[in-house]
Amino acid sequence: IASFVRVYHRNLHLGGGSATKSSVRVGVIGDVATGTDHRGRRLASVLMAAADAHMREAGFPIAVLHAATLAIPLYASLGWRTVPMHYLLLDYTVSATTTTTTTTTSSTRAAAIGLRAVDAARDAGWMALLYGKFAVGVWGSFTRRDRAYWTDWVAASHGDAQRRRIRRVVADAVELPSSTGGGSHHRVAGYAIVDLAEFDARTGVSPITVQLREAFVARIVGDHHLDTCNGLHSSDQLAPLDVGAYADAMDMLLRAGVAALFDGGGADATPLADKVKVQVPAAMMPPEVVDAMAAARPGLAWLCRPTDAGQPRATTVDDGWMFKVLSPCDVEVSVSPAAAAAGGEGARATEVVRVANEVDLTALLQRPIGRFDACAGGPLLSTSRFGFFKTDTF
């Protein structure tokens, strides 16, 4: 094979309306490669044109790819447009996840606070419900309606020599105190996927960057459980946590995940730094939400702002996400609460937006939607929620 391009078939959350009406079929370009002996002959450009024709013929209105920095100008010349994706960089103290008792492993520590590793066969069903309920608000993320995709890819462990990946779930026996007080508690279902580069772990690069690929948590409604016949069968059995309990659940997942990442390589293979940088998709955990979490739980240091409160939170930008509109399409889009209020009584909660070209799509993806559904009583947002979860990396 001299050159290769693969086209994946996916569905994109776009618009934040209902999960069905706001998802759009997309063609996804991946696995672009040309053998060293065949480079400089524009073979990849020829294959990209063929992939473009295939996606148009298959009826995909939108195409998406992720480009390495050096390849962005090439794809831009072929009609692709970049939509920047933002990440928060949060300071996290590794010592907060470790113990002075060297014989205590991360798995026993996790069990002590009610967490365990993901079991694909047991957990894929309710994880899919949880993701489906809240990921619809992250514009640019993929839908995941196929159970096999969850059991064989998302929830399963894969050998990857380049990265360590840890999947943890909050067992539903965990009860978190409500921020409303009065002694009330929430029973919680949730999961997180974290990873770090094996190279960073083995060389002791400081600070090490840990990726929080995705994390979702919710309150279990009624007398339902994760591991019994009275289990979760509908997203209606899951409800947003209040912001304090949301912060507690995220802290539990991150604490156990980071501990497991560093324990996983063995003491001689993982030189522990005092701190790590946790990279979090801003679409999943927007800055306004992190500020609200910090206010509700001031004791969680990783949520705190820099010493100078006037300074913005540290961020990084991925410019590699690129899109192309292959044919015009209509998308059902949520109307922000502020816009709905301005419209008066009877104002619609959604509207239909026409996406005719890359300019329209970029404006839609970067549109502030003014709401954060993953925790009850969360702040209104002034920023967009465009994002992609790297668990779906193609």
VENJORA-V698591 format. One record per backbone hydrogen bond with DSSP energy under -1.0 kcal/mol. CO is the residue of the C=O (numbers start at 1). NH is the residue of the N-H. If there is no record, write none. Layout:
CO NH
CO NH
//
This chain:
2 35
4 33
6 30
8 28
10 26
11 143
12 24
13 140
15 334
18 22
21 332
22 14
24 12
26 10
27 64
28 8
30 6
33 4
35 38
42 46
43 47
44 48
45 49
46 50
47 51
48 52
49 53
50 54
51 55
52 56
53 57
54 58
55 60
56 59
61 326
61 327
62 27
63 324
64 29
65 322
68 71
71 75
72 76
73 77
75 80
76 79
81 323
85 318
86 282
87 316
88 280
90 278
92 276
93 96
94 97
101 104
105 109
106 110
107 111
108 112
110 115
111 114
114 171
116 169
119 123
120 124
123 127
124 128
125 129
126 130
127 131
128 132
129 133
130 134
131 135
134 137
135 138
138 141
139 387
141 13
146 150
147 151
148 152
149 153
149 154
150 155
162 198
164 196
166 194
167 118
168 192
169 116
171 174
174 188
176 186
178 181
181 184
184 178
186 176
187 220
189 218
190 170
191 216
192 168
193 213
193 214
194 166
195 211
196 164
197 201
198 202
199 203
200 204
208 277
210 279
211 195
211 213
214 193
216 191
218 189
219 239
222 224
230 225
234 237
235 238
237 221
239 219
241 376
242 246
243 247
244 248
245 249
246 250
247 251
248 252
249 253
250 254
251 255
252 256
253 257
254 258
255 259
256 260
257 261
258 262
259 263
260 264
263 266
266 269
266 270
274 94
276 92
277 210
278 90
279 212
280 88
281 285
286 290
287 291
288 292
289 293
290 294
291 295
292 296
293 297
297 300
299 301
300 303
301 304
307 309
308 311
314 89
316 87
318 85
320 67
321 83
322 65
323 81
324 63
329 355
331 353
333 351
336 340
337 341
338 342
339 343
341 344
344 347
349 335
351 333
353 331
355 329
357 361
358 362
359 363
360 364
361 365
362 366
364 367
375 378
389 392
390 393
//
